Amino acid sequence: MEVRLYTIPGSHPGVAVQAMMKAKGIPFKRTDLFPVMQKVVVRVQGFPKQTVPAMKIDGRKIQGSREISRELDRIQPEPPLFPEDPEKRRAVEEAERFGDEELQHPIRQMIWWTLRKDKAPLRSFSEGAKLGIPTGLAVATAGPVLVATAYYNKATDENVRRGLAELPGLLDRIDAWIETGVLDGEQLYAADYQIAPSLRLAMTMQDLRPIIDARPAGKFARRVIPDYQGDAPPTFPPAWMQPLRGDTAASPA
Ligand SMILES: N[C@@H](CCC(=O)N[C@@H](CS)C(=O)NCC(=O)O)C(=O)O
């Protein structure tokens, strides 16, 4: 069986599917793509959408982290990514959906907003990537790519500030799933692999790392994804951080 993953270095859903394949012992090859360029490359490769992760399994195309988790279970059932018990499966599927639809994107907007402000940390996200050009050159010429990526992800001040204000609520939901055993159980499932990489990406931002590390979500994320490349110094204005520090009465900057 030949498996090839198309991803962007540091992509959180890309890290999710790599962790799932590692858990199942599925060998795969990886094509690392530049942000923006990935839109073109995956379409040229014949995928229906322009997002990564995208995967070819013996030439068959599967795109999207949730589609991929189901396909991986089909081709290699052990260890399973979903519980057998229907009720437990529903709970894992709901947490996985939350990770994909509600958690991934605000974190994506935060990191692109951060890198758009200062591209220097981009190098730490790209170490070891096979982009076809030296990492230093990729980082030095990344300015327009970062502008475009922040633009198409709508990583605006308004959206990022809102995302930061809403993050405590998202973390509460994750902590509650950990408490009830939907996440962070003895056996890791698709929802664990979906949610932990988003937390780990958030934890590359020094502004957010101590806040997440102080919660069950942080311990869980480090268990599921022990290593996640990237380190971004504090960038968010203090007023944007106030909701995360429990000060909801903050006045707008
Ligand atoms: N939520 C989907 C989509 C992932 C996604 O949006 N990936 C980003 C990179 S992390 C992307 O390819 N964006 C390009 C675009 O939206 O056109 C998944 O988990 O597969």
The ligand as a Gaussian input file, in Angstrom:
#p B3LYP/6-31G(d) Opt

LIG

0 1
 N      -10.876000      21.538000       8.539000
 C      -10.386000      20.857000       7.353000
 C       -9.651000      21.832000       6.460000
 C       -8.242000      22.071000       6.807000
 C       -7.701000      23.409000       6.352000
 O       -8.406000      24.428000       6.268000
 N       -6.390000      23.392000       6.093000
 C       -5.680000      24.609000       5.801000
 C       -4.224000      24.456000       6.209000
 S       -4.087000      24.120000       7.967000
 C       -5.758000      24.862000       4.321000
 O       -5.405000      24.004000       3.523000
 N       -6.249000      26.037000       3.931000
 C       -6.358000      26.424000       2.569000
 C       -7.691000      26.967000       2.197000
 O       -8.554000      27.141000       3.089000
 O       -7.890000      27.244000       1.016000
 C       -9.549000      19.636000       7.765000
 O       -9.367000      19.385000       8.956000
 O       -9.112000      18.910000       6.871000

